[in-house]
């Protein structure tokens, strides 16, 4: 499934697509890519994970990440104290 398909499916499941402001296509693609990097758990991806989380923290809100289909667990991890600068 494409990231656009995942986005649409997640929005449909929550019913939130009608109430959340739409993201610009390029911004949505960037945030989706950062979410994919942040969710990697292999030791080789550690640097990318940390930096992707920092960028997501700086550039997105939890509400936007939910709109993109991020899990509550990942959102909590991104915005947790241990990952904040």
N, C-alpha and C positions, 0 to 999 in steps of 0.2 A: 504494500500500500504506500502511496506517495505521502510526503509530509502534508500536502494539501488535503489529501484524503483523510489522514489521521486527524488533522485540524478540524475538518468538517464533521467527522464522526464524533470527536470529543465534544464539539460544540452542540451537536444534535443530542447527544446523550445527556448533557447537563441542562439543555434548554437555555444556556447562557448566551447563545449567539445573537439573540434579539436584544439583549440588554447591554452588552459590552460594546465599546466603540471599536470599529474595525481597525485593524492594523494596516499600515501601508504594506504593499506586497514585499518590497525589499527589506523592510524592517522585520516583517514576519519571517522571511527566509533566514535572515541573520540570527534572529532569536532562536529559531528552530535548530539551526546548525549549532549554536552555542549549547542548547539543551542536549543535543546528541553528544557533544563533547563532554559536557558535565556529567552525563549519566554513565560514561565509560568507567569501568572499574579495574581494568588491567593495570599492573604496575608500570607498564610502559606509557600509559596515558596519564599518569599522575600530574605531570606539569600542565598538560592541557586541561585536565579536570579543574585544577585550582584556578587557572587563569580564566577559563570559561565561566566558572562560578562568580569570580570577581566582576567580570564584564556583565553578566546577567544581573548581579546585585546593583551595579551602577546604572544599567541601561533599561531595566524592566521592573515592573511591579509584580507582586505575586498574582494579582488579578490577570495581568497579561499572560503570565506563564500558564495559569490555569486555562485561559482561552486557547493557548497553543497545545493543550493536552498534557502538560506536565503533571506528574503525580504529586499528591500532597507531601509524600515523603521526600521527594526531590526538592520541592519548594522549601520545605522546612530545613533541609540540609544546606541549600543555597543561602538562605537568610539566617542561618544559625550563627551564634556568637563565635564559635570556633573557626568559622571560615571568614568572618569579618576582619578587615585589616586592623 
